[in-house]
Amino acid sequence: MYLDTHPSYFDSPDLEIVDPLLYDRCVRRFQTNAEREADGRAQGYSGVLEADLYRSEAKLAALSGRGMGDDGAERRQEDLAYVPGPDGQVLPEDEDEVPKTKEEGMERWREAMTLRFLKGGDEEFDYGEVDGREEWDVIEREDAEEHWFEEEEPGTGTIRVAQPLRSFSASTKNQGPTYLRRKLYAWLHGPGAAFKEPIEGANYLGAYDNKGNLKRAATATPGEPLPPPRASDLKPFPKNDDFVSQPVTSEALREAVWERIMKNGLSVKEVSKELGIEMSRVGAIVRLKEVEKAWQRQ
């Protein structure tokens, strides 16, 4: 199994924001001051701020009976329950949920993160690298053996028995039909290749044909910029024809917004009126640019 030979996966500081409350309960509560300081240095200033933000949002969601997903989206809290304490802190409803020792806490944390990994929930991990190596997955070979037995005509007088290399695959990513995996890889190397280097602005599937060609590029004059996105190009959900997203702001425009607010001292309202951007988007752009520039300074 991949995680058995790569235990450093569980040491990544990014895992804390996956489930901040579970991390607090199982890992952080047993850490010494020196260990917490080491985690802080590994995360960096922006990482610590991000973890604190996720932890605060998770506590608010937990108090209302909800949980936070990997992407910050709300989900129902099924495995852990929380109630508010006298000082507003989050308390476990059941004492059995609280690990008694550091070893027990780490075991629970590893179990939760292992299940998430096997379900394909780690969007930052390159599952293709693992699934493409024979030592991690033999499902393809077992499928070929089963296909060979199904096509074998009876009455040949020969019985061939294939010995499976192992009884199960450690990777749940390959538990679907092999045919669908082949179709996926065919798309990635065919029409999907266009998304390896996305164009500036909105870049949804609906803007491309079945061969991966940008539809509005057919009407563009050679040497001239692409026409602006059409309404059909701004529909990110193929089965929801009523939803149309806002145009994506360019990097140059986001930089201009940040400079006007942070350097020139203009108000959000003034920048919104000058550049024709909603005030809520102006504020969001400035906050994101601040985070980006903090990362660059580090």
Phi, psi and omega per residue, in radians:
M1 nan 2.433 -3.025
Y2 -1.041 -0.822 -3.071
L3 -1.164 -0.450 3.110
D4 -1.162 -0.570 -3.121
T5 -1.708 -0.076 3.102
H6 -2.278 1.110 -3.104
P7 -1.122 -0.282 3.136
S8 -1.145 -0.258 3.102
Y9 -0.977 -0.645 -3.080
F10 -1.356 -0.155 -3.124
D11 -1.587 -0.050 -3.109
S12 -1.144 2.230 3.129
P13 -1.143 -0.336 -3.141
D14 -1.211 -0.349 -3.119
L15 -1.182 -0.383 -3.092
E16 -1.043 -0.668 -3.072
I17 -1.358 -0.138 3.088
V18 -1.115 -0.813 3.086
D19 -2.554 1.463 -3.021
P20 -1.035 -0.680 -3.101
L21 -1.229 -0.692 3.080
L22 -1.138 -0.662 3.097
Y23 -1.107 -0.754 3.101
D24 -1.054 -0.754 -3.052
R25 -1.230 -0.689 -2.994
C26 -1.704 -0.512 -3.003
V27 -2.094 -0.997 -2.964
R28 -1.089 -0.612 -3.093
R29 -1.115 -0.396 -3.112
F30 -1.739 -0.007 -3.096
Q31 -1.392 2.552 3.023
T32 -1.425 2.944 3.108
N33 -1.044 -0.665 3.138
A34 -1.137 -0.688 3.140
E35 -1.185 -0.669 3.111
R36 -1.172 -0.680 3.093
E37 -1.119 -0.666 3.108
A38 -1.139 -0.707 3.082
D39 -1.093 -0.712 3.138
G40 -1.099 -0.709 3.102
R41 -1.157 -0.645 3.138
A42 -1.192 -0.620 -3.123
Q43 -1.368 -0.559 -3.026
G44 1.442 2.953 -3.076
Y45 -1.068 -0.802 -3.121
S46 -1.164 -0.617 3.124
G47 -1.145 -0.695 3.108
V48 -1.126 -0.755 3.113
L49 -1.085 -0.741 3.138
E50 -1.097 -0.757 3.136
A51 -1.106 -0.719 3.110
D52 -1.109 -0.682 3.125
L53 -1.133 -0.827 3.125
Y54 -1.083 -0.673 -3.122
R55 -1.132 -0.738 3.136
S56 -1.131 -0.774 3.128
E57 -1.132 -0.661 3.141
A58 -1.158 -0.648 3.124
K59 -1.153 -0.753 3.105
L60 -1.090 -0.732 3.129
A61 -1.172 -0.664 -3.118
A62 -1.147 -0.664 -3.133
L63 -1.141 -0.445 3.109
S64 -1.695 0.151 3.067
G65 1.492 0.302 3.131
R66 -2.065 2.906 3.041
G67 -2.152 2.954 3.116
M68 -1.913 2.328 3.086
G69 -1.375 -3.141 -3.129
D70 -1.041 -0.586 -3.065
D71 -1.657 0.189 -3.129
G72 1.565 -0.126 -3.140
A73 -1.271 2.590 -3.115
E74 -1.340 2.537 3.018
R75 -2.500 2.778 3.127
R76 -1.197 2.366 3.132
Q77 -1.454 1.972 -3.053
E78 -1.887 -0.651 -3.007
D79 -1.656 -0.411 -3.134
L80 -2.241 2.472 3.128
A81 -2.084 2.571 -3.100
Y82 -2.387 2.605 3.044
V83 -2.374 2.678 3.133
P84 -1.315 2.454 3.079
G85 -1.562 -3.138 -3.088
P86 -1.104 -0.462 -3.140
D87 -1.791 0.258 3.136
G88 1.530 -0.003 -3.133
Q89 -1.359 2.824 3.120
V90 -1.540 2.189 -3.140
L91 -2.062 2.565 3.076
P92 -1.282 2.490 3.110
E93 -1.302 -0.569 -3.058
D94 -2.078 2.215 -3.138
E95 -1.116 -0.425 3.135
D96 -1.152 -0.328 3.140
E97 -1.323 -0.291 -3.083
V98 -1.594 2.103 3.101
P99 -1.150 2.534 -3.079
K100 -1.524 -0.480 -3.088
T101 -2.299 2.887 3.104
K102 -1.087 -0.683 -3.132
E103 -1.147 -0.735 3.128
E104 -1.145 -0.707 3.115
G105 -1.096 -0.779 3.129
M106 -1.134 -0.627 3.110
E107 -1.102 -0.750 3.113
R108 -1.139 -0.719 -3.137
W109 -1.116 -0.779 3.129
R110 -1.114 -0.666 3.133
E111 -1.107 -0.789 3.141
A112 -1.115 -0.753 -3.131
M113 -1.250 -0.520 3.080
T114 -1.167 -0.774 3.111
L115 -1.076 -0.708 3.112
R116 -1.104 -0.727 3.140
F117 -1.113 -0.792 -3.087
L118 -1.211 -0.445 3.090
K119 -1.420 -0.029 -3.121
G120 1.381 0.404 -3.066
G121 -1.447 -0.147 3.137
D122 -1.558 1.678 -3.058
E123 -1.251 -0.290 3.139
E124 -1.507 -0.220 -3.074
F125 -1.551 2.446 3.134
D126 -1.516 1.515 -3.139
Y127 -1.126 -0.492 -3.118
G128 -1.064 -0.597 3.136
E129 -1.144 -0.641 3.136
V130 -1.345 -0.811 -3.084
D131 -1.161 -0.402 -3.101
G132 -1.496 0.005 -3.103
R133 -1.896 2.322 -3.041
E134 -1.083 -0.568 -3.067
E135 -1.206 -0.292 -3.131
W136 -1.753 -0.418 -3.038
D137 -2.609 2.237 3.120
V138 -2.070 0.306 -3.130
I139 -1.039 -0.718 -3.141
E140 -1.019 -0.774 -3.111
R141 -1.172 -0.694 3.115
E142 -1.146 -0.665 3.081
D143 -1.075 -0.725 3.135
A144 -1.125 -0.683 3.117
E145 -1.138 -0.738 3.116
E146 -1.118 -0.713 3.108
H147 -1.099 -0.667 3.130
W148 -1.115 -0.750 3.141
F149 -1.172 -0.637 -3.132
E150 -1.155 -0.595 -3.115
E151 -1.511 -0.204 -3.125
E152 -1.156 2.152 -3.109
E153 -1.322 2.387 3.121
P154 -1.229 2.796 3.075
G155 1.495 0.197 -3.138
T156 -1.401 -0.227 3.136
G157 1.407 0.080 -3.117
T158 -2.204 2.298 3.074
I159 -2.014 2.089 3.129
R160 -1.938 2.264 -3.106
V161 -1.981 2.151 3.110
A162 -1.627 2.310 3.115
Q163 -1.651 1.982 3.133
P164 -1.113 2.488 -3.141
L165 -1.190 -0.595 3.039
R166 -2.780 2.817 -2.975
S167 -1.449 -0.195 -3.127
F168 -2.709 2.872 3.093
S169 -1.779 2.447 3.114
A170 -1.337 -0.255 -3.085
S171 -1.870 2.028 3.128
T172 -1.320 -0.156 -3.138
K173 -1.151 -0.486 -3.063
N174 -1.768 0.315 -3.075
Q175 -1.480 -0.075 3.058
G176 -1.481 3.090 -3.130
P177 -1.048 2.465 3.125
T178 -1.067 -0.596 -3.123
Y179 -1.025 -0.742 -3.132
L180 -1.165 -0.622 3.095
R181 -1.142 -0.708 3.113
R182 -1.108 -0.685 3.114
K183 -1.120 -0.681 3.130
L184 -1.107 -0.843 -3.129
Y185 -1.156 -0.580 3.084
A186 -1.119 -0.672 3.115
W187 -1.209 -0.727 -3.129
L188 -1.073 -0.645 -3.134
H189 -1.566 -0.096 3.124
G190 -1.925 -1.916 -3.134
P191 -1.032 -0.579 -3.101
G192 -1.204 -0.268 -3.134
A193 -1.090 -0.408 -3.134
A194 -1.134 -0.384 -3.077
F195 -1.567 -0.022 3.073
K196 -1.193 -0.548 3.084
E197 -2.222 1.410 -3.046
P198 -1.119 2.609 3.102
I199 -1.327 2.887 3.118
E200 -1.205 2.388 3.103
G201 1.624 -2.780 -3.137
A202 -1.076 2.429 -3.045
N203 -2.514 1.056 -3.066
Y204 -1.632 2.795 -3.104
L205 -1.044 -0.611 -3.087
G206 -1.094 -0.318 -3.137
A207 -1.425 -0.078 -3.082
Y208 -2.043 2.677 3.037
D209 -1.512 -3.081 -3.067
N210 -1.179 -0.247 3.141
K211 -1.731 0.071 3.116
G212 1.507 0.258 3.130
N213 -1.640 2.380 3.102
L214 -1.202 2.130 -3.014
K215 -1.082 -0.800 -3.051
R216 -1.285 -0.200 3.092
A217 -1.192 -0.385 -3.125
A218 -1.159 -0.442 -3.125
T219 -1.725 0.038 -3.103
A220 -1.397 2.520 3.072
T221 -1.398 2.299 3.141
P222 -0.939 2.302 -3.139
G223 1.516 -0.157 -3.138
E224 -1.789 2.752 3.101
P225 -1.084 2.749 3.099
L226 -1.126 2.571 3.040
P227 -1.062 2.708 3.127
P228 -1.124 2.731 -3.138
P229 -1.030 2.439 3.050
R230 -1.516 2.978 -3.137
A231 -1.031 -0.656 -3.133
S232 -1.202 -0.397 3.126
D233 -1.351 -0.270 -3.067
L234 -1.802 0.441 3.113
K235 -1.933 1.718 -3.044
P236 -1.322 -0.312 -3.078
F237 -1.947 1.850 -3.048
P238 -0.983 -0.542 -3.088
K239 -1.667 0.071 3.090
N240 -2.148 1.567 -3.044
D241 -1.311 -0.214 -3.077
D242 -1.512 -0.326 -3.087
F243 -1.581 2.184 3.089
V244 -2.196 2.145 -3.103
S245 -1.408 2.849 3.052
Q246 -1.332 2.628 3.092
P247 -1.023 2.514 3.139
V248 -1.374 2.301 3.124
T249 -1.306 2.497 3.140
S250 -1.342 2.867 3.113
E251 -1.105 -0.669 3.132
A252 -1.106 -0.704 3.140
L253 -1.205 -0.694 3.115
R254 -1.112 -0.672 3.107
E255 -1.159 -0.671 3.124
A256 -1.125 -0.701 3.104
V257 -1.088 -0.808 -3.115
W258 -1.088 -0.755 -3.119
E259 -1.123 -0.700 -3.119
R260 -1.160 -0.610 -3.132
I261 -1.411 -0.894 -2.974
M262 -1.484 -0.552 -3.101
K263 -1.765 -0.750 -3.069
N264 -1.557 -0.203 3.069
G265 1.310 0.322 3.107
L266 -1.295 2.746 3.105
S267 -1.453 2.858 3.107
V268 -1.055 -0.692 -3.136
K269 -1.120 -0.724 3.141
E270 -1.133 -0.759 3.139
V271 -1.172 -0.667 3.115
S272 -1.074 -0.747 -3.131
K273 -1.226 -0.703 -3.097
E274 -1.181 -0.760 -3.032
L275 -1.740 -0.077 3.113
G276 1.229 0.631 3.134
I277 -2.062 2.436 3.112
E278 -1.001 2.532 -3.086
M279 -1.068 -0.626 3.126
S280 -1.113 -0.638 3.119
R281 -1.258 -0.605 3.099
V282 -1.054 -0.823 3.123
G283 -1.085 -0.717 3.141
A284 -1.138 -0.707 -3.139
I285 -1.095 -0.757 -3.126
V286 -1.112 -0.747 -3.140
R287 -1.112 -0.757 3.138
L288 -1.157 -0.683 3.117
K289 -1.151 -0.616 3.095
E290 -1.103 -0.750 3.100
V291 -1.109 -0.764 -3.130
E292 -1.076 -0.760 -3.113
K293 -1.235 -0.541 3.066
A294 -1.141 -0.700 3.082
W295 -1.101 -0.732 -3.113
Q296 -1.134 -0.625 3.132
R297 -1.176 -0.465 3.138
Q298 -1.402 nan nan
